[in-house]
Amino acid sequence: MLFYFTFSMVHTVKKECEYCGKSYRRTWQNRRQKFCSKKCYGHSICKFVFNECKCCGIRFRIVPNRKNFALFCSRKCYLQYHKAVRKKCLFCNKSFIVHHCRKDKAEFCYVSCASTMHNIGRRKFDSKTYVEYCLKGNKIVEHRAIMESIRGIKLKKKEIVHHINGIKSDNRPENLQVMTSSEHMSFHGKTRKRTKYRIKKFCERCNKEFSIIPHQYLKRFCSKHCYLECLRDGSFRKKPMLLKPKNHVKEGDI
């Protein structure tokens, strides 16, 4: 096979980098390039400024907008200049650096460690009036923790601890009962007072009394079983649809 080399592919030009001064070669097509690499090109755009370290006096390079703020070349120089002291956190036992003025007062590495340490053993009420307390940085709901300690097994997410007397802050073992989420919902659904918004009716099949919501006023049977039995017997007859009575009386007619 024959390869045809153009003049631009074979011929190279020797150049000098405008930033670092190194000599490099480029093809005839790329003869207008001014820098040897992308790194030099990036440094030329940034236009770094030099500052003197307050501690060791070494000149270090920084971006222009940090000229008034960057006063030290490293963290080590900063700590030496300010005479920093190393201490151990009382909560997590991690070492942390403090200014020499605060060496007697500082006891914790972060605010989170301090707040968790102070809240250990303290009982708090959340928005739902359940009792909570803090242990090793974790929030624990008291009634669930008591039930887990009694049973010796960790509760699942679907398992709910129910307060028998309805007082959410009363976490005695006699007052707690474990339920599934469906059982808990059905229990509170039965006990909830709905008589105010319900209408009493009698089933056309079994004459059993049942209650309905106002917008279900056309319902004639207490259950689906009664409805299907009526369909099988042939005793079911469709009644004309009755609309809710509306009062269209005007003030002038009275």
SEDREN-725682 format. One line per field, with one value per atom (N, C-alpha, C): residue number from 1; x, y, z; atom name. Coordinates in steps of 0.001 Angstrom, whole numbers, plus 524288, in hexadecimal, padded with zeros to 5 digits. Example, Ala and Ser with C-alpha at 12.3 -4.5 7.8 and 13.67 -1.06 7.14 Angstrom:
i [1	1	1	2	2	2]
X [83386	8300C	83390	83232	83566	83264]
Y [7E9C6	7EE6C	7F31C	7F736	7FBDC	8001E]
Z [81E78	81E78	81E78	81BA8	81BE4	81EBE]
at [N	CA	C	N	CA	C]
This chain:
i [1	1	1	2	2	2	3	3	3	4	4	4	5	5	5	6	6	6	7	7	7	8	8	8	9	9	9	10	10	10	11	11	11	12	12	12	13	13	13	14	14	14	15	15	15	16	16	16	17	17	17	18	18	18	19	19	19	20	20	20	21	21	21	22	22	22	23	23	23	24	24	24	25	25	25	26	26	26	27	27	27	28	28	28	29	29	29	30	30	30	31	31	31	32	32	32	33	33	33	34	34	34	35	35	35	36	36	36	37	37	37	38	38	38	39	39	39	40	40	40	41	41	41	42	42	42	43	43	43	44	44	44	45	45	45	46	46	46	47	47	47	48	48	48	49	49	49	50	50	50	51	51	51	52	52	52	53	53	53	54	54	54	55	55	55	56	56	56	57	57	57	58	58	58	59	59	59	60	60	60	61	61	61	62	62	62	63	63	63	64	64	64	65	65	65	66	66	66	67	67	67	68	68	68	69	69	69	70	70	70	71	71	71	72	72	72	73	73	73	74	74	74	75	75	75	76	76	76	77	77	77	78	78	78	79	79	79	80	80	80	81	81	81	82	82	82	83	83	83	84	84	84	85	85	85	86	86	86	87	87	87	88	88	88	89	89	89	90	90	90	91	91	91	92	92	92	93	93	93	94	94	94	95	95	95	96	96	96	97	97	97	98	98	98	99	99	99	100	100	100	101	101	101	102	102	102	103	103	103	104	104	104	105	105	105	106	106	106	107	107	107	108	108	108	109	109	109	110	110	110	111	111	111	112	112	112	113	113	113	114	114	114	115	115	115	116	116	116	117	117	117	118	118	118	119	119	119	120	120	120	121	121	121	122	122	122	123	123	123	124	124	124	125	125	125	126	126	126	127	127	127	128	128	128	129	129	129	130	130	130	131	131	131	132	132	132	133	133	133	134	134	134	135	135	135	136	136	136	137	137	137	138	138	138	139	139	139	140	140	140	141	141	141	142	142	142	143	143	143	144	144	144	145	145	145	146	146	146	147	147	147	148	148	148	149	149	149	150	150	150	151	151	151	152	152	152	153	153	153	154	154	154	155	155	155	156	156	156	157	157	157	158	158	158	159	159	159	160	160	160	161	161	161	162	162	162	163	163	163	164	164	164	165	165	165	166	166	166	167	167	167	168	168	168	169	169	169	170	170	170	171	171	171	172	172	172	173	173	173	174	174	174	175	175	175	176	176	176	177	177	177	178	178	178	179	179	179	180	180	180	181	181	181	182	182	182	183	183	183	184	184	184	185	185	185	186	186	186	187	187	187	188	188	188	189	189	189	190	190	190	191	191	191	192	192	192	193	193	193	194	194	194	195	195	195	196	196	196	197	197	197	198	198	198	199	199	199	200	200	200	201	201	201	202	202	202	203	203	203	204	204	204	205	205	205	206	206	206	207	207	207	208	208	208	209	209	209	210	210	210	211	211	211	212	212	212	213	213	213	214	214	214	215	215	215	216	216	216	217	217	217	218	218	218	219	219	219	220	220	220	221	221	221	222	222	222	223	223	223	224	224	224	225	225	225	226	226	226	227	227	227	228	228	228	229	229	229	230	230	230	231	231	231	232	232	232	233	233	233	234	234	234	235	235	235	236	236	236	237	237	237	238	238	238	239	239	239	240	240	240	241	241	241	242	242	242	243	243	243	244	244	244	245	245	245	246	246	246	247	247	247	248	248	248	249	249	249	250	250	250	251	251	251	252	252	252	253	253	253	254	254	254]
X [80349	80000	80366	80198	80481	8020F	8054B	80377	80547	801B8	802F4	8034B	807F7	808DA	808D4	805CE	805B1	80A31	80B30	80F73	80E7A	80961	8080B	808CA	8084C	808E6	80E9E	81216	8179B	81AB2	819D4	81CEC	81B44	81EFA	81DF4	82100	81F08	82159	822E8	82781	8295A	82799	82545	8233B	8249C	823CD	824A7	81F88	81EA0	819D0	81A0A	815E5	815AF	8154B	813BC	81321	817FA	8198E	81DF2	82327	82328	827F6	82A4B	82799	8298F	828FA	82CB9	82C54	82926	825DB	8228A	821B5	81FE5	81F0C	8193C	81790	81234	8122D	80E0B	80D81	80C5D	80CD1	80C04	80675	802B3	7FD3D	7FC90	7FF58	7FEE5	80356	80575	809F8	80893	80388	801F2	80135	801BC	80136	8058D	80427	807DC	809DE	80732	80895	809B1	80D13	80EB6	80A9E	80730	80339	7FE73	7FA5A	7F58E	7F67A	7FA0E	7FB4B	7FD7D	80126	80380	7FF7D	7FC12	7F7F0	7F446	7F2D8	7EF6E	7F1EC	7F70B	7F9D3	7FA36	7FABA	7FB26	7F607	7F19F	7EC71	7EB6F	7ECBB	7EBA9	7EEDC	7F39E	7F71D	7F7AF	7FA4D	7FAFE	7FE46	7FD46	80019	80325	807BB	80AF4	80A4E	809FD	8098C	80DBD	80F3A	81318	81059	811FA	80FAE	8115C	80DB5	80EC5	8123E	811F2	814C3	81A4C	81AC7	81FE5	82270	81F70	82199	8223C	82058	820BA	81C9B	81E1B	81A6B	81719	811FD	80E6D	80A98	808B5	8057A	7FFAF	7FCA6	7F704	7F427	7EF03	7EBA1	7EB29	7EABE	7EAA8	7E677	7E1BA	7DD7E	7DE53	7E252	7E37D	7E86F	7EA2F	7EF22	7EEEE	7EA90	7EA10	7E89C	7E6DE	7E500	7E8FA	7EBA6	7EF72	7F493	7F57B	7FA20	7FE2E	7FC9F	8002C	80072	8051B	805E4	80365	802A9	80067	7FD97	7FAD3	7F80B	7FBE9	8003F	8043B	80644	80761	8093E	80518	80038	7FBDF	7FB8B	7FC09	7FBAF	80061	804FB	809B8	80950	80753	806E6	80302	7FE9B	7FA86	7FB20	7FF3E	80048	7FB8B	7F9DA	7F546	7F68B	7F270	7F2F8	7EF78	7F15A	7EE34	7EB7B	7E656	7E346	7E013	7DDD6	7DA8C	7D4E2	7D16E	7CBCC	7C9BA	7C683	7C45A	7C056	7BDEF	7B9C6	7BBDF	7BECD	7C091	7C659	7C932	7CEC8	7D25C	7D0A0	7D3E6	7D729	7DBED	7DF43	7DDD9	7DDC8	7DC85	7E001	7E099	7E426	7E107	7E302	7E071	7E469	7E28F	7E5DD	7E76F	7EC1F	7EE2E	7EACB	7E7BF	7E442	7DFA9	7DE19	7D983	7DAF1	7DFB3	7E171	7DEBF	7DCFB	7DA57	7D475	7D22D	7CC7A	7CAD7	7CDE2	7CC4E	7CC8C	7C81D	7C7D4	7C60C	7C380	7C157	7C36F	7C3D8	7C5FE	7C200	7BCF1	7B8C9	7B429	7B097	7ABCF	7A84E	7A847	7A509	7A69E	7ABCA	7ADAF	7ABF9	7AC34	7AAB1	7A4DF	7A199	79BEB	79A41	79CA5	79B46	79CF6	7A178	7A371	79FDF	79DFA	79AA9	79527	79365	78E11	78D9C	791F4	791BD	78ECD	78AE1	787B4	78343	7831D	77EE5	77A49	775AB	770F9	76EAE	76D54	76B16	76617	7629F	75DC2	75E29	75CF4	75D04	757BB	756E1	7521C	74D34	74DD4	7495B	748B7	74B87	74B7C	74D8C	75099	75362	75864	75A1D	75EC9	76399	76793	76C7C	7710F	7755B	77A45	77ED4	78350	787E4	78BBB	78DF3	791CC	795E6	79ACE	79F33	79E1D	79BB6	79ABD	795FD	792F2	78E4C	78965	7854D	7803F	77D66	77B82	778C0	77369	76F54	769FE	7695C	7679F	767C3	76447	75F64	75BBD	75D89	76018	76225	766E5	76A31	76ED2	76D48	76928	7674E	7652A	76236	75FE6	7641C	76829	76C89	76F83	77029	772E9	76FB7	76A77	76710	7672C	766A8	7666D	76BC9	76FD4	77526	7763C	772C6	77358	7725A	77520	77456	76F37	76C28	76714	767CD	7644D	7645C	761C7	76274	76020	75A2C	75803	75251	74FBB	752D1	750B4	75042	74BBE	74AA8	74962	74B80	74A6B	745C9	74192	73CAB	73C3F	73A87	73978	733C6	732E5	72DA5	72A0B	72BF8	7289B	72864	72B42	72B0F	72EB2	7316B	73527	73A85	73C78	7414A	74639	745F2	74A81	74AC6	7468F	74660	748E1	74DE2	750D5	751DD	74E1A	74E8F	74E01	750A4	75030	74A9D	7475F	741EE	73E9E	74040	73D2E	73EB4	7427C	7446F	742C7	7419E	73FEB	741EF	7442F	74658	74213	74191	73DBA	7404B	73DE8	73F88	73CFB	73ECB	73CAF	736ED	7355B	72FE0	72C4D	72E23	72B1B	72A73	72E96	72E77	72AA8	72AAA	72718	7216C	72069	71B0A	7190D	71C82	71B03	7195F	71C82	71B39	7169C	715C7	71142	70C29	70C3B	7077E	70640	70A4F	7097E	70851	70991	708B4	702E0	70158	6FBD2	6FA3A	6F6A0	6F4D4	6EEDF	6EC5A	6E6A8	6E49B	6E7C1	6E610	6E525	6E865	6E826	6E5F3	6E30C	6E107	6DB13	6D8AE	6D2FE	6D1D0	6CDFD	6CC7C	6C86D	6C921	6C580	6C4B8	6C0B9	6BFB0	6C071	6C2F4	6C40B	6BEF0	6BE2C	6B970	6B93F	6BDB0	6BDE9	6BD57	6C0B4	6C0D1	6BEA2	6BCE4	6BAC0	6BEA1	6C3A5	6C7B2	6C8B2	6C97D	6CA7E	6D032	6D133	6D683	6D6AA	6DB57	6DBF3	6DEDB	6DD91	6E007	6E1A4	6E525	6E6C3	6E288	6E189	6DD52	6DD41	6E1E8	6E1DF	6E0BB	6E015	6DEAF	6D8E8	6D587	6D00A	6CD0B	6CF18	6CC7F	6CDCC	6D135	6D2CE	6CE38	6CD1E	6C87D	6C9C2	6CE9C	6D01C	6D49F	6D4D7	6D8E5	6DE28	6DE23	6E303	6E274	6E6CA	6E6D3	6E421	6E46C	6E1FE	6DC0D	6D997	6D3ED	6D268	6D59D	6D497	6D4B8	6D89B	6D91E	6D4BD	6D306	6CEAA	6C9A1	6C8C9	6C429	6C44E	6C903	6C992	6C867	6CA20	6C92E	6C35F	6C0C5	6BB2E	6B7C9	6B9B1	6B68D	6B30B	6B3AF	6B06E	6B278	6B704	6B958	6B6CE	6B4DD	6B279	6B50D	6B634	6B8AB	6B4A3	6B5C0	6B249	6B3F4	6B040	6B1C8	6B56A	6B932	6BD32	6BABE	6BB23	6B8EF	6BD37	6BC33	6BFEA	6BEED	6C2D9	6C24F	6BE80	6BAFC	6B754	6BA2E	6B8BC	6BB2A	6B6FD	6B81E	6B476	6B545	6B197	6B1DD	6AE1E	6ACC8	6A926	6ABE8	6A985	6ABBC	6A94B	6ABC7	6A9E2	6A4A4	6A38B	69EB0	699FF	69AD4	6967D	6943F	69757	69571	69178]
Y [7FB4C	80000	804DE	808BC	80DA3	811B2	81443	81863	81D99	82138	82665	82A27	82BF3	82F8D	8351A	83850	83DDA	840AF	84560	84880	849C5	84ACB	84C3E	847BF	842BD	83E2D	83CFE	83DFF	83CA7	8410E	845DA	84A44	84C04	84CAF	84E97	85397	8569F	85BAE	85BA0	85DAA	85E0B	86344	862F6	867B6	867C4	86C4C	86CE5	86E44	86BB7	86CB4	87227	87510	87A69	87A9B	87636	8763B	87406	86F3E	86CBF	86D2B	86EB8	86F76	86A7B	86601	86118	86112	85E70	85DE4	85907	85973	8550E	85550	85107	850C2	85018	8529D	85234	8518F	84F20	84E7E	853CE	853E4	858D4	85AE7	85756	858F5	85BA8	859B4	85BD8	85F9B	86240	865B2	86A94	86BE2	870A5	86FC7	86B07	869FE	86CB0	86F01	87216	86F44	86AE0	86839	86276	86040	85AD0	856DE	85862	854CC	857DA	854DC	8573B	8599E	85743	8592D	85EB7	85F87	864C0	868AE	866D4	86A3F	86BF5	8683C	8695E	86D2D	86C81	87008	87589	875D8	87B08	87DFC	87B2A	87DAE	87F9F	87C40	87D99	8824C	882AB	886F4	8871D	88336	882BC	8873C	8884F	88C5C	889B2	88BD3	88989	88C90	8899B	88BE1	88996	88C5F	88A69	88843	883A5	88127	88429	88534	8882B	88527	87FEC	87CAA	87B63	878FC	8771E	87AB1	87E74	8822F	88026	87B67	8792D	87BAB	87CA9	87ED9	87A6B	87B36	8773E	879D1	8769C	87891	8780F	87C28	87C1F	87EFC	87E60	88123	886CF	88AA5	89035	891B1	88F68	890F7	88F0C	88BB1	889D2	88C5A	89086	892F5	8950B	89772	899D0	895E2	89121	88D48	888EB	8872B	882DF	88511	88458	88680	8825F	87D52	87908	87515	872C0	86F10	869C2	86859	86343	8638A	85F5D	85EFD	85EB2	85C2F	85B99	860F5	8645C	869A5	86CCA	86C14	86ED5	86D5A	8683F	8665A	86811	86810	869D6	86F9B	872B4	8785E	87991	876D3	877DC	874AC	87193	86E58	86AEF	867E1	86483	85FDC	85DD5	85979	85506	8502A	84B8B	8498A	84842	84633	84185	83E95	83A13	83B5F	839E6	83ACD	83722	83933	83613	8321E	83328	82FA9	82B6A	82CFE	8292F	827B5	82A20	82917	82A43	82D8D	82F25	833E1	8343F	838C0	83D4A	841F8	846AE	84B2D	84F01	85368	85821	85AAA	85F4B	863AF	8686F	86CFF	86D02	86EDB	86EA0	871A4	87578	8786A	87510	8711F	86DE7	86873	867AC	86269	8606E	863FB	86264	8619D	8649E	86471	8602B	85F5A	85BB8	85613	8534F	84DDD	84A2C	84C59	84926	84AFE	84743	8489A	84B63	849F8	84C60	84DB2	850D3	8524C	84D86	84A0D	84555	841E1	8416E	83E4F	840B3	845D6	8488D	847ED	84888	8482F	842AC	83EB1	83941	837DA	839D7	838BD	83B20	83FD7	8427D	8402D	83DDC	83BC0	83614	8338A	82E0F	82DBB	82A67	829AB	82D87	83192	83565	8338F	833D6	83252	8371C	83676	83AC7	838F6	83C9E	83B65	83D61	839EC	83B90	83DF0	83EF9	8418E	83E42	838FA	83581	8341A	836BB	835FC	830A0	82E01	82950	82AEC	827C5	82908	8270B	82A64	82902	82A39	82784	828D8	8277B	8299C	82911	8253C	821C3	81DFB	81D35	81EB9	81E38	820E3	82577	8288A	826E4	822F6	8211A	82257	82410	8250F	81FDF	81EDE	819FE	81B51	818D5	8197D	815C4	817D8	814F2	8101E	8109B	80C2F	80791	808AD	80475	801D7	80502	802EE	7FF6D	800EB	7FDC7	7F886	7F8AF	7F3E2	7F03B	7F26E	7EF3E	7ECA6	7EF7F	7ED49	7E8EA	7E95E	7E553	7E061	7E115	7DC9D	7DA40	7DD87	7DBBC	7DB5E	7DD70	7DD70	7E2F6	7E476	7E9A9	7E9BC	7EDD7	7EE4B	7EF6D	7ED58	7EE6C	7F3AD	7F5A6	7FAAE	7FA69	7F5C9	7F524	7F48B	7F317	7F256	7F794	7F87F	7FD72	7FC4B	7FF8D	7FF04	80282	80004	802C6	803E5	808AF	80A2A	808D6	80563	8035F	8079F	80AD8	80EED	813E8	81423	81892	81D04	81CA9	820CE	81F5F	82282	82136	821BA	824AD	82558	82136	81E12	819F4	81500	81431	80FD8	80B64	80A40	805BC	800BC	7FC86	7F7A5	7F57D	7F65B	7F479	7F775	7FC38	7FF91	7FEFF	7FBB7	7FB33	7F5FF	7F634	7F191	7F1E3	7ED99	7ED81	7EBF0	7EEF4	7EDE0	7EE9F	7EC51	7ED7E	7F2A1	7F4F0	7FA04	7F98C	7F521	7F45F	7F3BA	7F0C3	7F002	7F52A	7F83D	7FD4B	80108	80109	8047E	802D9	7FDB0	7FBBE	7FCC1	7FC4B	7FD45	802ED	80686	80C16	80DA5	80ACD	80BCB	80A69	80630	80495	8083B	809D1	80D1B	812C7	81469	819E2	81B21	81FA2	82125	82327	82045	821D8	82286	82229	8226F	827BD	82BBB	83105	83195	82EF1	82F92	82AB9	82740	82275	82228	81F52	81EA4	818D8	8179E	81230	8106C	80B87	8093A	8037A	800F4	7FB62	7F89F	7F413	7F101	7EEC2	7EED3	7ECCF	7E6D8	7E454	7DE9D	7DC48	7DDFA	7DB90	7DF16	7E3BE	7E79B	7E913	7E89B	7E9FA	7EFDC	7F22B	7F7D2	7F8E3	7FCAA	7FE36	8041C	8063D	80BEE	80D41	811A8	8136D	8191B	81AB9	8202B	82307	82807	82AD3	82A44	82A37	829E6	82456	8206A	81B0E	819F0	81DE9	81D60	8197E	817EE	81425	80E7B	80D94	8084D	80585	80090	7FDC6	7F8D3	7F711	7F228	7F316	7EFD6	7F07E	7EE6A	7EA85	7E823	7E64F	7E4B4	7E2AB	7DD54	7DA57	7D524	7D585	7D939	7DA17	7DBD4	7DF27	7E11C	7DCA4	7D911	7D4B0	7D0B5	7CFDF	7CC4B	7CE44	7D35C	7D5BC	7D51A	7D57B	7D4CA	7CF28	7CB50	7C5CC	7C46B	7C674	7C54B	7C7FD	7CC39	7CF42	7D321	7D3CA	7D779	7DD17	7DDAF	7E2E3	7E5EB	7EA61	7EDC7	7F322	7F50F	7FA3C	7FE67	801A2	805F6	80AC9	80E45	81315	8165C	818C5	81BC3	8209A	820E6	8255B	82954	82E06	8323B	83476	836C4	8393D	83DCE	83E49	842BD	847E2	84B93	850C0	854CD	85856	85C91	8611C	861B3	865ED	86A70	86AD9	86ED8	87416	87808	87D53	8804C	884A0	887CC	88A4C	88BA4	88E43	88AA1	8856A	881AA	8808B	8815F	88021	88424]
Z [80000	80000	80000	7FD3E	7FCF0	8007A	8038A	80704	804D2	8049D	802AA	8074C	80875	80CCD	80AC2	80D33	80BAC	80E55	80CA5	80EC2	81484	815F5	81B56	81F1D	81D3B	82096	821BA	81DF1	81E84	8210E	81F61	8211F	82693	82A38	82F8E	8308B	83442	83583	83B4A	83C75	841CF	8441B	848EA	84B61	8512A	853B2	85959	85C07	86089	8638E	865EF	8657E	86772	86D6A	86FE9	875A1	87862	876E0	879A7	876BB	871B6	86EAE	86C6F	86CEC	86AB9	864D0	8622D	85C78	85B2F	85745	855A8	84FC1	84D85	847E0	846B2	8428B	840B6	83AC4	838DB	83328	830AD	82B7D	828A9	8296A	829F8	82AD6	8301C	83437	83987	83AE1	836FE	837D7	83AF3	83B62	83E2B	84406	845DD	84B77	84E88	85312	8561B	85AFB	85C80	86160	86051	86397	862D2	86491	8684C	86A57	86C27	86D8D	86F93	874FA	877EA	87D24	87CEE	87965	878BD	876CD	87361	87151	875BD	87933	87DA6	88171	88284	88610	883D3	87EBD	87C3F	87C89	87C56	87CAA	88237	8861D	88B9C	88D74	88BB8	88D42	8933B	89554	89AFB	89D2C	8A23A	8A51A	8A982	8AADE	8AEFE	8B415	8B86A	8BDA9	8C136	8C53A	8C8FD	8CDD7	8CF81	8D424	8D904	8DC8E	8E158	8E521	8E4DB	8E89E	8E6BA	8E215	8E03B	8DC33	8D9FA	8D63E	8D0B9	8CF8F	8CA43	8C6D0	8C1EB	8BE1E	8BBE7	8BBBF	8B990	8B5CD	8B227	8ADDC	8AF29	8AE25	8AF24	8AAC3	8AAB8	8A6F9	8A8C6	8A531	8A6B8	8AAB1	8AA4D	8ADE3	8B37F	8B482	8B9CD	8BC0E	8B99C	8BB2C	8C0C7	8C24B	8C77E	8CBC1	8CA32	8CE08	8CF00	8CADF	8CB74	8CD8F	8D29D	8D52A	8D68C	8D62D	8D792	8D320	8D28F	8CE3C	8CF43	8D44B	8D5A0	8DAE2	8DC17	8E110	8E5A0	8E4B9	8E8BF	8EA81	8E6C6	8E801	8EAF0	8E964	8EBEE	8F1B6	8F2D8	8F840	8FB81	8F91A	8FBDB	8FD4A	8F9BC	8FA8A	8FEF0	8FEF9	902DD	907E7	90844	90CE6	90E38	90A74	90B1A	90E9F	91127	914D2	91302	91382	9122E	91714	9166B	91AC1	918E6	91CA9	91B6F	91CA0	91909	919B7	91DF4	92173	925BC	923DD	91F54	91D65	919C1	915A6	911AE	9122A	915D5	916D0	91224	90E90	90A27	90BB3	909A8	90AD7	90747	9096D	90664	9082D	904C0	905BC	9078C	90BA5	90DDC	90E6A	90E1F	90F26	914E5	91600	91B62	91F47	91D6C	920EB	922C7	91F96	920CE	922CA	9246D	925F8	92AEF	92E6E	93341	9326F	92ECF	92E01	92A24	925F9	921D6	923BB	92351	9250D	920BB	91CAB	91871	91330	90F82	90A58	906E9	9075D	90443	907B6	905A8	9087A	9092A	90536	90570	90A0C	90AFD	90F6E	91499	914F2	919C3	91ADC	916C7	91780	918FA	9167E	917C4	91D4E	91EF3	92432	92857	92756	92B21	92B48	926DB	9268F	92848	9299F	92B4E	93080	9309C	93553	935E1	932AA	932FF	92FB2	931EF	92F17	92C71	92775	9246E	921D8	920B4	91DFB	91864	91497	90F1C	90DAE	90896	906C4	907BB	907E7	908C6	90E8D	911F4	917AB	91959	91611	917B0	91A7D	91E3E	92146	91E62	91DE0	91B45	91EE2	91E16	920B9	91D2C	91E56	91B00	91D6F	91A33	91C00	917C3	918E0	9153D	91001	91050	90B98	90883	90A4C	90783	90AA3	907DB	90A5B	90B0B	90FC0	910E7	91321	910F8	912F4	91793	91BEE	920D9	920D0	91EE1	91F2C	91BD4	91768	9141C	916A9	91932	91BDD	9206C	92354	927C1	925D6	9218F	91F6F	91D5C	91AF7	91905	91D7E	921CF	92659	928EF	928EB	92B2B	927D4	922AF	91F22	91E02	91E3A	91D04	91739	91406	90E46	90C5A	90843	905F1	902E8	903AD	900FE	8FB35	8F809	8F26D	8F15D	8EC94	8EB28	8EB15	8E99C	8E93E	8EE9C	8F285	8F7C5	8FA9E	8FCF5	8FFA2	90558	908C8	90E60	90FBB	91196	912B8	91889	919E4	91F55	9208A	92452	92573	92782	92B2C	92D6E	92A1C	925D1	92237	92395	92801	92996	92765	923D5	920FF	9244F	92882	92BEA	9303C	930CB	934C6	9328B	933B9	9316A	9354C	9389C	93C10	938DB	93A48	9374B	936EF	93B15	93B02	93715	935D0	93254	92C97	92B60	92602	9239B	91E92	91BB5	9161A	9142C	90EDB	90B09	906CF	902AA	8FD62	8F96C	8F40F	8F26F	8EE32	8EC77	8EAF1	8E87D	8E6E2	8EBA7	8EF96	8F460	8F750	8F765	8FA1B	8F781	8F24F	8EF63	8F021	8EFFF	8F0AA	8F632	8FA16	8FF89	90048	8FE4D	8FEE0	8FB69	8F720	8F3C4	8F661	8F988	8FC4E	900D6	9039C	90844	906EE	9022C	900B2	90071	9024E	90254	8FCF6	8FA82	8F54D	8F527	8F97D	8F9A5	8F7DA	8F874	8F713	8F13A	8EE18	8E86A	8E5B0	8E881	8E630	8E6B2	8E2F2	8E2D2	8E3A2	8E6CC	8E7CA	8E3D2	8E1DE	8DE10	8DF59	8DCD8	8DD80	8D84D	8D886	8D3D1	8D1A9	8CC88	8CA06	8CA00	8CACC	8CABB	8D032	8D3DB	8D916	8DD5A	8DBFC	8DFAD	8E401	8E2D5	8E698	8E646	8EACA	8EAF0	8E99D	8E62E	8E4C4	8E3F2	8E449	8E3C4	8DEBF	8DC84	8D79E	8D80C	8D48B	8D427	8D0F9	8D1EF	8CF33	8C946	8C6C6	8C107	8BEFD	8C290	8C104	8C226	8C19B	8C318	8BFB7	8BB13	8B7AA	8B90A	8BCC5	8BE45	8C0EC	8BF36	8C118	8C42E	8C3D0	8C65C	8CA1E	8CE43	8D244	8D06C	8CCD1	8CB00	8C560	8C31D	8BDC0	8BD7C	8C1BE	8C20B	8C156	8C417	8C3A6	8BE27	8BBD7	8B687	8B287	8B2F1	8AF56	8B00B	8B4DE	8B5E1	8B35D	8B39C	8B11C	8AB36	8A8FE	8A355	8A1B2	8A4DA	8A3A2	8A400	8A80C	8A8C6	8A4AF	8A296	89EE1	8A185	8A6A8	8A9A4	8A94D	8A714	8A6B2	8A23B	8A36B	89F7E	89FCC	89B3B	89B0E	89C2D	89FD5	8A125	89E10	89CD3	89A1D	89D83	89B02	89DD3	8A03A	8A54F	8A829	8A940	8A7E1	8A8F1	8AE53	8B085	8B5A2	8B546	8B906	8B8D8	8B987	8B633	8B66D	8B78B	8BAC6	8BC1A	8B85A	8B4BF	8B0F1	8B254	8B74C	8B912	8B97A	8B724	8B75D	8BBE5	8BD4A	8C1B0	8C074	8BB89	8BA06	8BA18	8B96F	8B93F	8BEA3	8C2D5	8C829	8C9E1]
at [N	CA	C	N	CA	C	N	CA	C	N	CA	C	N	CA	C	N	CA	C	N	CA	C	N	CA	C	N	CA	C	N	CA	C	N	CA	C	N	CA	C	N	CA	C	N	CA	C	N	CA	C	N	CA	C	N	CA	C	N	CA	C	N	CA	C	N	CA	C	N	CA	C	N	CA	C	N	CA	C	N	CA	C	N	CA	C	N	CA	C	N	CA	C	N	CA	C	N	CA	C	N	CA	C	N	CA	C	N	CA	C	N	CA	C	N	CA	C	N	CA	C	N	CA	C	N	CA	C	N	CA	C	N	CA	C	N	CA	C	N	CA	C	N	CA	C	N	CA	C	N	CA	C	N	CA	C	N	CA	C	N	CA	C	N	CA	C	N	CA	C	N	CA	C	N	CA	C	N	CA	C	N	CA	C	N	CA	C	N	CA	C	N	CA	C	N	CA	C	N	CA	C	N	CA	C	N	CA	C	N	CA	C	N	CA	C	N	CA	C	N	CA	C	N	CA	C	N	CA	C	N	CA	C	N	CA	C	N	CA	C	N	CA	C	N	CA	C	N	CA	C	N	CA	C	N	CA	C	N	CA	C	N	CA	C	N	CA	C	N	CA	C	N	CA	C	N	CA	C	N	CA	C	N	CA	C	N	CA	C	N	CA	C	N	CA	C	N	CA	C	N	CA	C	N	CA	C	N	CA	C	N	CA	C	N	CA	C	N	CA	C	N	CA	C	N	CA	C	N	CA	C	N	CA	C	N	CA	C	N	CA	C	N	CA	C	N	CA	C	N	CA	C	N	CA	C	N	CA	C	N	CA	C	N	CA	C	N	CA	C	N	CA	C	N	CA	C	N	CA	C	N	CA	C	N	CA	C	N	CA	C	N	CA	C	N	CA	C	N	CA	C	N	CA	C	N	CA	C	N	CA	C	N	CA	C	N	CA	C	N	CA	C	N	CA	C	N	CA	C	N	CA	C	N	CA	C	N	CA	C	N	CA	C	N	CA	C	N	CA	C	N	CA	C	N	CA	C	N	CA	C	N	CA	C	N	CA	C	N	CA	C	N	CA	C	N	CA	C	N	CA	C	N	CA	C	N	CA	C	N	CA	C	N	CA	C	N	CA	C	N	CA	C	N	CA	C	N	CA	C	N	CA	C	N	CA	C	N	CA	C	N	CA	C	N	CA	C	N	CA	C	N	CA	C	N	CA	C	N	CA	C	N	CA	C	N	CA	C	N	CA	C	N	CA	C	N	CA	C	N	CA	C	N	CA	C	N	CA	C	N	CA	C	N	CA	C	N	CA	C	N	CA	C	N	CA	C	N	CA	C	N	CA	C	N	CA	C	N	CA	C	N	CA	C	N	CA	C	N	CA	C	N	CA	C	N	CA	C	N	CA	C	N	CA	C	N	CA	C	N	CA	C	N	CA	C	N	CA	C	N	CA	C	N	CA	C	N	CA	C	N	CA	C	N	CA	C	N	CA	C	N	CA	C	N	CA	C	N	CA	C	N	CA	C	N	CA	C	N	CA	C	N	CA	C	N	CA	C	N	CA	C	N	CA	C	N	CA	C	N	CA	C	N	CA	C	N	CA	C	N	CA	C	N	CA	C	N	CA	C	N	CA	C	N	CA	C	N	CA	C	N	CA	C	N	CA	C	N	CA	C	N	CA	C	N	CA	C	N	CA	C	N	CA	C	N	CA	C	N	CA	C	N	CA	C	N	CA	C	N	CA	C	N	CA	C	N	CA	C	N	CA	C	N	CA	C	N	CA	C	N	CA	C	N	CA	C	N	CA	C	N	CA	C	N	CA	C	N	CA	C	N	CA	C	N	CA	C	N	CA	C	N	CA	C	N	CA	C	N	CA	C	N	CA	C	N	CA	C	N	CA	C	N	CA	C	N	CA	C	N	CA	C	N	CA	C	N	CA	C	N	CA	C	N	CA	C	N	CA	C	N	CA	C	N	CA	C	N	CA	C	N	CA	C	N	CA	C]
